[in-house]
């Protein structure tokens, strides 16, 4: 069958009514039945668009003129908002961001499932009182510009490094520490990695702060193990930044977009920093996953606890457990917890955290849930609740099939990507139904939405 020709031509300008936000925060409209994505446009707006990229099934455009602006449009406070592209929604009033994020979830369910979405219990998005300076970790790439070391992110759809001296969504401590470490590297004339010719040494500065403890960890990610003037760099960091409790080096020799390599070296101070969430203190090593917005993490985990509705008798599996945060959050009301993760350091941290909190009924293993669940099943362990908190790619297909065989009474799915969540729900929808979904805004001013979905077995 012949492909229908798209009506839009490159550089063509045309009027467009914006109907909704897409999953990347862009405005979505239709011109002659063709879908058009327009970064910076908001639902309800009438805009004149110039086509910048025409594909067989869609087109992308840029705003030439706003004929009718959304009542929720606001002036972005960040001076490099347009170049950076890290915060796609700073031009949308915060209360309306929460409304649109719920809608992004609804769209994903309509696109990827056969469920009657209008009948589902999808709750209003839980937001922040102050949606700025919330990120506890920064990973800024390094580069050189006019003889100076710059640190920041690559611009939207480009390989141009944007210098970000003071990011409005980063915790002030991460901004300050990155700025000073950058200056120290410049003072000592340390070679900075150049992505194009792959020469130079220091690629990235990773800074993480314990927002409640004030402790800061710095990781220098380098192409090679040899770091010239290493002792001087460490001494200078300790002198200028007494809040830095942990200094590490990670070696990443590969040409890759991944930040971290496999080898991490302890340079000075502690190997970990502490972070507190309510009554819990967690030890965080350099590569350990930990939520980036501690204030909202407390709300998210309390939503998981609410969904679990524990009586003290439940056996729980915490898949993709990281440093054990979710399982340990529920520990005082469970009979047994078993968790797994593929990063050995995370499991080590999870075991240490369990010991520290006096949780003796938790077991943590290195590996995947699809490896461990069948083993445990053969040993007679049958979970009542499986909690999954997968990466953006969603759950491994083998894990979903393993869950279907194990048949826990309930699944609590913590998702950071509504599209992969929706696909995974469709895979298990013959055995599990959605009780409700609770979106939580972990990343204000971006198009990301996190959520907790409670599912129960249909034969229960």
C-alpha positions in Angstrom: 0.0 0.0 0.0 1.4 3.4 -1.0 2.4 5.7 1.9 0.3 8.8 2.0 2.4 11.9 1.2 2.7 14.4 4.0 1.2 17.8 3.2 3.8 19.9 5.0 7.0 21.1 3.4 10.3 22.1 5.0 10.3 25.9 6.1 6.6 26.2 5.3 4.7 28.5 7.7 1.2 27.8 8.8 -1.3 28.6 11.6 -1.7 25.9 14.3 -3.9 25.3 17.3 -2.1 23.6 20.1 -4.2 20.8 21.6 -2.0 19.2 24.3 1.6 18.7 25.5 3.6 15.8 24.2 5.8 13.5 26.4 8.8 15.8 25.9 6.9 18.9 26.9 6.4 20.2 23.3 3.1 21.6 22.1 1.1 19.2 19.8 -1.2 20.4 17.0 -2.6 19.1 13.7 -2.2 20.7 10.3 -4.1 19.0 7.4 -4.4 15.9 9.7 -0.7 15.8 10.2 0.7 15.9 13.8 3.1 18.7 14.4 5.3 19.0 17.5 6.3 22.6 18.5 8.7 23.1 21.4 7.7 26.1 23.6 4.0 26.1 22.5 1.3 25.5 25.1 -2.2 23.9 25.0 -4.9 26.4 24.0 -2.5 28.6 22.1 -2.9 29.8 18.5 0.5 30.1 16.9 2.2 30.6 13.5 4.7 27.8 13.0 7.6 27.2 10.6 8.3 23.6 9.8 11.9 22.7 10.7 11.9 18.9 10.3 9.4 16.9 8.2 9.1 13.1 8.6 6.7 10.6 7.0 4.5 10.5 10.1 5.0 13.8 11.8 6.6 17.3 11.5 8.5 19.5 13.9 8.2 23.2 13.9 9.3 26.4 15.7 7.1 29.3 16.8 7.3 32.3 14.5 4.5 34.2 16.3 2.0 33.6 19.1 -1.4 34.9 18.0 -3.2 33.9 21.2 -1.1 33.1 24.3 -2.1 30.6 27.0 -3.3 32.3 30.2 -0.8 30.0 32.0 2.2 31.2 30.0 4.9 32.9 32.2 8.4 34.3 31.7 11.1 31.7 32.4 13.4 33.0 35.1 16.5 31.1 33.8 18.6 33.3 31.4 19.8 30.2 29.4 16.5 28.4 29.4 16.2 28.2 25.6 19.7 27.0 24.9 19.9 24.5 27.7 16.7 22.6 27.1 17.0 20.8 30.5 13.7 22.4 31.8 11.2 22.2 29.1 8.3 23.8 31.0 9.6 26.9 32.7 7.4 29.0 30.5 4.3 27.2 32.0 2.8 28.3 35.3 3.6 25.7 37.9 0.0 24.8 39.0 -0.8 24.1 35.3 2.3 22.0 34.9 0.8 19.6 37.4 -2.5 19.4 35.4 -0.6 18.8 32.1 1.6 16.0 33.7 -1.5 14.1 34.7 -2.7 14.5 31.0 0.7 13.1 29.7 0.0 10.0 31.8 -3.6 9.7 30.4 -2.2 10.1 26.8 0.3 7.2 27.4 -2.4 4.9 28.7 -4.7 5.8 25.7 -1.8 5.1 23.2 -0.3 1.9 24.7 -3.2 0.1 26.4 -6.7 -1.2 25.6 -8.0 0.0 28.9 -11.0 2.2 29.3 -8.9 5.1 30.5 -11.8 7.4 31.3 -13.0 5.0 33.9 -9.6 4.7 35.8 -8.9 6.4 39.1 -6.1 8.8 38.1 -5.5 11.3 40.9 -4.3 14.9 40.7 -0.5 15.3 40.5 1.2 16.0 43.9 3.4 19.0 43.5 5.9 21.1 45.5 5.4 24.2 47.6 8.6 25.7 46.3 9.6 24.0 43.0 13.2 25.4 42.7 16.7 24.3 43.8 15.4 20.8 44.4 18.0 18.6 42.6 20.5 17.0 45.0 22.9 15.9 42.3 24.5 17.4 39.2 26.6 15.7 36.5 28.1 18.6 34.5 30.2 17.8 31.4 33.4 19.8 31.1 34.7 21.8 28.2 36.9 24.8 27.3 35.7 28.1 25.9 38.0 31.0 25.3 40.7 29.6 27.6 38.3 29.0 30.4 36.9 25.7 31.8 33.1 25.5 31.5 30.7 23.0 33.1 27.2 22.3 32.0 25.0 20.3 29.7 24.8 19.7 26.0 22.2 21.9 24.3 19.0 20.5 23.0 19.6 18.2 20.0 23.2 19.5 19.7 26.7 18.8 20.8 27.3 22.3 21.9 28.2 22.4 25.6 26.2 25.1 27.5 28.0 26.6 30.5 25.6 26.6 33.5 27.2 28.6 36.3 24.1 28.7 38.4 21.3 26.3 37.7 17.9 27.2 39.3 16.7 23.7 39.8 20.0 22.5 41.4 20.6 22.6 45.1 22.8 25.8 45.8 25.5 23.6 47.3 25.9 21.6 44.0 26.2 24.8 42.1 28.8 26.3 44.4 30.9 23.1 44.7 31.0 22.6 40.9 32.0 26.2 40.3 34.9 26.0 42.8 36.1 22.5 41.6 36.0 23.9 38.0 38.2 26.8 39.1 40.7 24.5 40.9 41.1 22.4 37.7 41.8 25.6 35.8 44.2 26.9 38.4 46.3 23.7 38.2 46.0 23.6 34.4 44.5 20.1 34.3 43.7 18.9 30.8 40.0 18.9 30.1 38.5 16.2 27.9 37.5 17.2 24.4 34.6 15.0 23.1 35.4 15.7 19.5 39.0 14.6 19.4 38.8 12.5 22.6 41.9 14.2 24.0 42.3 15.6 27.5 41.5 14.0 30.8 38.7 15.3 33.1 35.3 14.6 31.5 32.7 15.4 34.2 32.2 16.8 37.7 29.6 14.9 39.6 28.4 16.6 42.8 25.9 15.2 45.2 24.6 16.8 48.4 22.8 15.3 51.4 20.1 18.0 51.6 19.4 17.3 55.3 23.0 16.6 56.4 24.8 19.2 54.3 27.5 16.6 53.3 28.8 16.9 49.8 30.4 14.3 47.6 32.5 15.2 44.5 33.4 12.7 41.8 35.9 13.6 39.1 35.2 11.4 36.1 38.4 11.0 34.0 39.4 9.3 30.8 42.5 7.7 32.4 43.5 6.7 35.9 46.5 9.0 36.1 45.4 12.4 37.4 48.2 14.9 37.5 48.6 17.0 40.7 46.0 14.7 42.4 47.2 15.5 46.0 47.1 19.2 45.3 43.6 19.1 43.8 42.4 17.1 46.8 44.0 19.5 49.3 42.6 22.5 47.5 39.1 21.1 47.4 39.3 20.3 51.2 40.6 23.8 51.9 38.1 25.8 49.8 35.1 23.5 50.4 35.0 22.1 54.0 31.5 20.8 53.3 32.9 18.2 50.8 33.2 15.1 52.9 33.9 12.6 50.1 36.2 13.0 47.1 36.2 10.2 44.5 37.6 9.5 41.0 35.8 7.4 38.4 37.6 6.2 35.3 35.6 6.1 32.0 37.9 5.4 29.1 35.2 4.7 26.5 33.6 6.8 23.9 30.1 6.8 25.3 27.3 8.9 26.5 27.3 7.1 29.8 28.7 9.2 32.6 30.4 6.6 34.7 32.9 3.9 34.0 33.3 0.7 35.9 36.3 1.7 38.2 35.9 4.1 41.1 38.8 5.2 43.3 38.6 6.7 46.7 40.7 9.9 46.9 39.9 11.5 50.3 37.4 11.8 53.1 34.6 9.2 53.4 33.6 6.7 50.7 30.0 7.7 51.2 27.9 10.6 52.2 24.7 10.5 54.4 21.3 11.6 53.4 18.2 11.7 55.6 14.6 11.1 54.6 12.3 11.4 57.6 13.7 9.0 60.2 16.0 7.2 57.9 19.7 8.0 57.2 21.0 6.5 54.0 24.7 5.9 53.0 25.3 6.9 49.3 28.3 5.7 47.4 29.4 7.4 44.2 27.4 5.3 41.7 24.5 4.4 43.9 21.1 5.4 42.6 19.2 7.8 44.9 16.2 9.9 44.0 17.2 13.4 42.9 14.4 15.3 44.8 14.5 14.3 48.5 11.4 16.4 49.4 9.2 14.8 46.8 10.8 11.4 47.5 9.3 11.4 51.0 5.9 12.0 49.4 6.4 9.3 46.7 7.5 6.7 49.3 4.6 7.5 51.5 2.3 7.0 48.5 3.9 3.5 48.1 3.2 2.8 51.8 -0.4 3.9 51.4 -0.8 1.7 48.3 0.7 -1.3 50.2 -1.9 -1.0 53.0 0.3 -3.2 55.2 -0.9 -5.3 58.1 2.5 -6.6 59.3 1.9 -10.0 57.7 3.1 -9.2 54.1 6.1 -10.6 52.3 7.4 -8.0 49.9 9.8 -8.2 46.9 11.5 -4.9 46.1 12.7 -5.2 42.5 15.3 -2.7 41.2 15.8 -1.9 44.9 18.8 0.4 44.6 20.2 1.2 48.1 17.0 -0.3 49.6 15.1 2.9 50.1 11.5 1.8 49.3 11.6 -1.6 51.0 13.2 -0.2 54.1 10.6 2.6 54.2 8.0 -0.2 54.6 10.0 -2.5 56.8 8.4 -1.8 60.2 5.0 -3.0 58.9 6.1 -6.1 56.9 6.9 -9.7 57.7 9.8 -10.0 55.2 11.5 -8.0 52.5 13.6 -9.3 49.7 15.3 -7.0 47.2 17.6 -7.2 44.2 19.6 -4.9 42.0 22.3 -5.4 39.3 24.7 -2.8 40.8 26.8 -4.6 43.5 27.6 -1.3 45.3 23.9 -0.5 45.6 23.3 -3.9 47.2 26.2 -3.4 49.6 24.7 0.0 50.6 21.2 -1.7 50.9 22.7 -4.3 53.3 24.5 -1.6 55.3 21.3 0.5 55.5 19.2 -2.5 56.7 21.8 -3.2 59.4 21.9 0.4 60.4 18.1 0.7 60.7 18.0 -2.6 62.7 16.0 -4.3 60.0 16.8 -8.0 60.4 14.0 -9.4 58.1 15.5 -7.9 54.8 17.5 -9.8 52.3 19.4 -8.1 49.4 21.0 -9.9 46.5 22.9 -8.8 43.4 21.1 -9.7 40.2 17.7 -9.3 38.5 14.2 -10.1 39.8 13.7 -12.6 37.0 16.8 -14.5 38.3 15.9 -14.5 41.9 12.1 -14.8 42.0 12.0 -18.3 40.5 14.8 -19.4 42.9 13.0 -18.1 45.9 9.7 -19.6 44.7 11.3 -23.0 44.6 12.4 -22.5 48.2 8.8 -21.8 49.2 9.0 -18.0 49.4 5.8 -16.4 47.9 5.5 -12.6 47.9 2.2 -10.9 48.7 3.4 -7.7 47.1 5.9 -7.0 44.4 7.2 -3.4 44.1 8.9 -2.4 40.9 10.8 0.8 40.4 12.5 0.2 37.0 14.6 2.6 34.9 13.0 4.7 32.1 13.0 1.7 29.8 10.5 -0.1 32.0 10.4 -3.6 33.3 12.3 -6.4 31.6 9.8 -8.6 29.7 11.2 -11.7 31.6 10.4 -10.0 34.9 6.8 -9.4 33.8 6.4 -13.0 32.8 8.0 -14.1 36.1 5.6 -11.9 38.1 2.7 -13.5 36.2 3.9 -16.9 37.2 4.6 -15.9 40.8 1.1 -14.3 41.1 1.5 -11.8 44.0 -1.7 -10.4 45.2 -0.7 -6.9 44.4 1.9 -5.0 42.3 3.0 -1.5 43.2 4.6 0.0 40.1 6.7 3.2 40.7 7.3 4.7 37.2 9.4 7.5 35.8 8.1 7.0 32.3 4.3 6.8 31.6 4.9 5.2 28.1 6.9 2.2 29.3 4.5 1.9 32.3 1.5 1.8 30.0 3.2 -0.9 27.8 4.0 -3.0 30.9 0.5 -2.7 32.3 -0.9 -3.9 29.0 1.4 -7.0 29.2 0.0 -8.0 32.6 -3.6 -6.7 32.1 -5.0 -10.2 31.7 -4.0 -10.9 35.3 -3.9 -7.5 37.0 -6.3 -4.6 37.1 -5.4 -1.0 38.1 -6.9 0.2 41.4 -5.6 3.7 41.1 -2.7 5.9 39.9 -1.1 8.7 41.8 1.2 11.1 39.8 4.0 12.8 41.8 6.0 15.7 40.4 9.6 14.8 41.1 11.1 17.2 38.5 9.3 20.6 38.4 9.7 22.6 35.1 10.5 19.4 33.1 8.1 17.2 31.2 8.9 14.2 33.4 6.2 12.7 35.7 6.7 10.0 38.3 3.8 8.0 39.6 2.7 5.2 41.8 0.3 2.6 40.3 -1.5 0.1 42.5 -2.6 -3.1 40.7 -4.3 -6.1 42.1 -4.9 -9.6 40.8 -8.2 -9.9 39.0 -9.1 -13.2 40.7 -8.7 -11.8 44.2 
